[in-house]
Each structure stands twice: as structure tokens, then as C-alpha cells.
Amino acid sequence: MDVILRELFTTPIGLLAIFTIVFMVAMGLFLLIRFWKKAHE
């Protein structure tokens, strides 16, 4: 497990994977909130 975490946080590919996951979650939340507001109009 230590090797996986070290590779995830220190290599460029690992950092790109973390950024991609965070971006997708943020975009999903943004769209969910936006559609929820539009539905209640």
C-alpha cells in the first residue's frame, strides 16, 4: 500500500490521476446543483 500511495503522490501520472478524479467529482457536483436549480424553476 505504501508503494501505491508514494507512486500516486510523487509521479506525474499519479498526480494527473488525482487531478482528473477531483475534476470529475467537482464537475459532477456543479452540474448536479445547476440541474437541480433549473428543475425547481
N, C-alpha and C positions, 0 to 999 in steps of 0.2 A: 504494500500500500504506500510505503514511503517513496518508493521509486516512481510510482504513478503520480503522486502529488508533486514531487520535485520536477518531473518532466512536464507536468501540466502548467506549473507556475514559472518555469525558467526558460523553456524553449519557445521560439517564435510560434510554432504550430500550436502549442498548448495555450499560449496567450490569445492566439487568434480564435481558438475553440471557445475559450471563456468569453471573449468579446462577442462572438456570434450567439452564444446561448443567452447572454444578458440582453443583447439587442433584440432577439426574437421575443423574449419574455416582455420587454418594455413595449415593443410594437404591438404585441397581442393585448396588453393591458390598455394601451392607448386606443386601439380600435374597439375594444370591448366597451370602454367608457363612452367613446364617441357614438357608437351604435345605440347604446342604452339611452343616451340623451336624445338622440333622434327619434327613438321609438316612443318616448314619452311626450313628444311634441304633438 
